[in-house]
Amino acid sequence: MLTRRHFIQTTTALFSASVSSPLLADTWPTEAQKAEWDAQVTPPGIDPAASNPWGLHPRFLPQRVVAKPGLVPGDIHVDAVARYLYHIEESGTAMRYGVAIARGNLYEPGVYTIKRKVRWPHWTPTQNMIERDPENARWADGMEPGPENALGSRAIYLYVGDRDTYLRIHGTPYPRSIGGRASSGCVRMVMAHINELYPNVEIESTAHLYSAEDSVTARS
């Protein structure tokens, strides 16, 4: 059951996650380029439940599980303890994926609305990210899309009302971080895994990010 701790409203200044801004973008990839990059980050003949060229712990591979009764189909639930993301399905099941969450106190539990999705997004570090790691200043005007981009192949944008929180669920060029606390606020996924999830996520659906202290699971 959700508690009041899961409904934390935070100000933009508290978020230190990555932000994508079309105003800073210089170029956008063509559909052919996107398809080429998708092929690069997706192993040939991938079996999502078994293919593991990234060396992940096997429990972080995608798996369909039974969902708790009453959960809303289409919603996302992130368990910060087990490092799982659940996408609830109509059939009473959920697709479960391994994720990485934010390091230290940068993780922000709460309930968010998905307002935007982007294939092969740009990435711009926030001022807080630059202050923590001055090397990020070289990307102050934005990083072009591609397999080395910090947001990877897909980004799902989390809002509170109409306010962009700068939190994203996104792919990562660092798949070995999955299962850890590695990001600056966002929820990271293996690019091949978020590519599978992405088309099934609807705009205006809800993402529940549970706290690391009293996280609950969407699985029965």
C-alpha positions as CSV (number, residue, x, y, z in Angstrom):
1,M,0.0,0.0,0.0
2,L,1.2,3.5,-0.8
3,T,1.9,5.8,2.2
4,R,2.2,9.6,2.4
5,R,6.0,9.1,2.0
6,H,5.3,8.2,-1.6
7,F,3.6,11.5,-2.4
8,I,6.5,13.8,-1.8
9,Q,6.3,17.1,-3.7
10,T,9.7,18.5,-4.3
11,T,10.9,21.7,-5.9
12,T,12.9,21.7,-9.1
13,A,16.0,22.8,-7.2
14,L,16.1,19.5,-5.3
15,F,16.4,17.5,-8.5
16,S,19.8,16.8,-9.9
17,A,18.8,14.5,-12.7
18,S,19.5,14.9,-16.4
19,V,17.4,17.2,-18.5
20,S,16.7,17.3,-22.2
21,S,15.8,20.6,-23.9
22,P,14.9,20.8,-27.6
23,L,15.9,24.5,-27.4
24,L,19.6,23.5,-27.0
25,A,19.5,20.8,-29.6
26,D,21.6,21.3,-32.7
27,T,20.5,18.2,-34.7
28,W,18.0,15.4,-34.5
29,P,18.7,11.9,-35.9
30,T,16.9,10.6,-38.9
31,E,14.7,7.5,-38.7
32,A,17.4,5.6,-40.5
33,Q,20.0,6.7,-38.0
34,K,17.8,5.8,-35.0
35,A,17.3,2.3,-36.5
36,E,21.0,1.9,-37.0
37,W,21.6,2.9,-33.3
38,D,18.9,0.6,-32.2
39,A,20.6,-2.3,-33.9
40,Q,23.9,-1.4,-32.2
41,V,22.5,-1.5,-28.7
42,T,20.2,-4.6,-29.3
43,P,22.0,-7.9,-29.5
44,P,21.1,-9.9,-32.6
45,G,18.4,-12.5,-32.0
46,I,18.0,-11.2,-28.4
47,D,15.9,-13.3,-26.0
48,P,15.0,-10.7,-23.3
49,A,14.7,-13.3,-20.6
50,A,18.0,-14.9,-21.4
51,S,20.4,-12.7,-23.4
52,N,22.9,-11.1,-21.2
53,P,26.0,-9.7,-23.0
54,W,26.1,-7.0,-20.3
55,G,27.1,-9.4,-17.5
56,L,24.1,-8.5,-15.3
57,H,23.0,-10.6,-12.4
58,P,20.4,-12.9,-13.9
59,R,17.6,-11.5,-11.7
60,F,17.9,-8.2,-13.5
61,L,16.9,-9.7,-16.8
62,P,13.3,-8.9,-18.0
63,Q,10.7,-11.3,-16.5
64,R,6.9,-11.4,-16.5
65,V,5.6,-11.8,-12.9
66,V,2.2,-11.8,-11.2
67,A,1.1,-8.3,-10.1
68,K,-0.6,-7.5,-6.9
69,P,-4.4,-7.2,-7.3
70,G,-5.7,-3.7,-7.8
71,L,-2.7,-2.1,-9.5
72,V,-3.6,0.1,-12.4
73,P,-2.6,-1.4,-15.8
74,G,-0.1,0.9,-17.6
75,D,1.4,2.3,-14.4
76,I,5.1,1.9,-13.5
77,H,6.3,1.0,-10.0
78,V,10.0,1.3,-9.1
79,D,11.2,-0.7,-6.1
80,A,14.3,1.1,-4.8
81,V,15.4,-1.8,-2.6
82,A,15.3,-4.6,-5.0
83,R,16.2,-2.3,-8.0
84,Y,13.2,-3.4,-10.1
85,L,10.9,-1.5,-12.4
86,Y,7.5,-3.1,-12.9
87,H,5.2,-2.2,-15.8
88,I,1.7,-3.3,-14.9
89,E,-0.2,-5.2,-17.6
90,E,-3.9,-5.7,-18.3
91,S,-3.8,-9.4,-17.6
92,G,-2.9,-9.1,-13.9
93,T,0.8,-9.5,-14.7
94,A,3.7,-7.1,-14.8
95,M,6.9,-6.9,-16.8
96,R,9.8,-6.6,-14.4
97,Y,13.2,-5.0,-15.3
98,G,16.4,-4.4,-13.4
99,V,17.3,-0.7,-12.9
100,A,19.8,1.5,-11.3
101,I,18.7,4.4,-9.1
102,A,20.2,7.6,-7.8
103,R,23.3,7.6,-5.6
104,G,23.3,9.0,-2.1
105,N,20.4,11.3,-1.3
106,L,19.6,12.2,-4.9
107,Y,16.9,9.6,-5.3
108,E,13.5,11.3,-5.0
109,P,10.6,9.0,-4.2
110,G,7.1,10.2,-5.2
111,V,4.2,9.8,-7.6
112,Y,4.7,11.3,-11.1
113,T,2.9,11.6,-14.4
114,I,4.5,10.6,-17.6
115,K,4.1,13.6,-19.9
116,R,6.7,13.0,-22.6
117,K,8.7,10.3,-24.3
118,V,11.7,10.6,-26.7
119,R,13.6,8.1,-28.9
120,W,17.3,8.9,-28.9
121,P,17.0,12.1,-26.8
122,H,19.5,14.9,-26.3
123,W,20.9,15.4,-22.8
124,T,21.8,18.5,-20.9
125,P,23.2,18.4,-17.4
126,T,21.6,20.5,-14.7
127,Q,23.6,23.2,-12.9
128,N,23.6,20.9,-9.8
129,M,25.2,18.2,-11.9
130,I,27.9,20.5,-13.2
131,E,28.6,21.8,-9.7
132,R,29.1,18.2,-8.4
133,D,31.2,17.2,-11.5
134,P,32.7,20.1,-13.3
135,E,33.6,17.9,-16.2
136,N,29.9,18.0,-17.2
137,A,30.3,21.6,-18.0
138,R,31.5,20.6,-21.5
139,W,27.9,19.4,-22.1
140,A,26.3,22.6,-20.8
141,D,24.8,23.3,-24.2
142,G,23.7,19.7,-24.7
143,M,25.0,16.3,-25.8
144,E,23.9,15.1,-29.2
145,P,21.9,11.8,-29.3
146,G,23.7,8.5,-29.8
147,P,24.8,5.3,-28.1
148,E,27.2,7.3,-25.8
149,N,24.6,9.8,-24.8
150,A,23.8,9.8,-21.0
151,L,20.1,9.2,-21.6
152,G,20.8,6.4,-24.0
153,S,18.2,5.2,-26.5
154,R,15.0,6.2,-24.9
155,A,13.8,8.7,-22.2
156,I,10.5,8.8,-20.3
157,Y,9.9,12.2,-18.7
158,L,8.3,12.4,-15.2
159,Y,6.2,15.4,-14.2
160,V,4.3,16.6,-11.1
161,G,1.2,18.3,-12.6
162,D,2.6,20.3,-15.5
163,R,6.0,20.8,-13.9
164,D,8.9,18.9,-15.3
165,T,10.8,17.4,-12.4
166,Y,13.9,16.7,-14.6
167,L,13.6,13.1,-13.5
168,R,13.7,10.5,-16.3
169,I,13.5,6.8,-16.8
170,H,16.1,6.3,-19.4
171,G,18.6,4.0,-21.1
172,T,22.2,4.1,-20.1
173,P,25.6,3.5,-21.9
174,Y,26.7,2.0,-18.6
175,P,24.7,-1.2,-18.3
176,R,27.0,-2.6,-15.5
177,S,25.5,0.1,-13.2
178,I,22.2,-1.8,-13.2
179,G,21.4,-3.0,-9.7
180,G,23.3,-0.2,-8.0
181,R,22.9,3.4,-7.0
182,A,24.7,5.2,-9.7
183,S,22.7,8.0,-11.3
184,S,22.2,11.7,-10.5
185,G,18.5,11.2,-9.9
186,C,17.1,9.3,-12.7
187,V,16.1,5.6,-13.1
188,R,18.5,3.8,-15.5
189,M,17.8,0.8,-17.6
190,V,19.7,-1.3,-20.1
191,M,19.0,0.2,-23.5
192,A,17.7,-3.0,-25.0
193,H,15.3,-3.3,-22.1
194,I,13.9,0.2,-22.2
195,N,13.6,-0.2,-26.0
196,E,11.2,-3.1,-25.2
197,L,9.4,-1.2,-22.5
198,Y,9.1,2.2,-24.3
199,P,6.3,1.5,-26.9
200,N,4.1,0.0,-24.1
201,V,4.2,3.1,-21.9
202,E,1.4,5.6,-22.5
203,I,1.5,9.3,-22.0
204,E,-0.4,10.4,-18.8
205,S,0.2,7.1,-17.1
206,T,1.6,7.2,-13.6
207,A,5.1,6.3,-12.2
208,H,5.4,5.4,-8.6
209,L,9.0,5.7,-7.2
210,Y,9.1,4.1,-3.8
211,S,11.6,5.1,-1.1
212,A,14.6,3.0,-0.4
213,E,13.6,2.7,3.2
214,D,10.1,1.3,2.9
215,S,9.9,0.2,-0.7
216,V,7.1,-2.1,-1.7
217,T,6.9,-4.5,-4.6
218,A,4.3,-4.7,-7.3
219,R,4.7,-8.5,-7.3
220,S,2.4,-10.8,-5.4
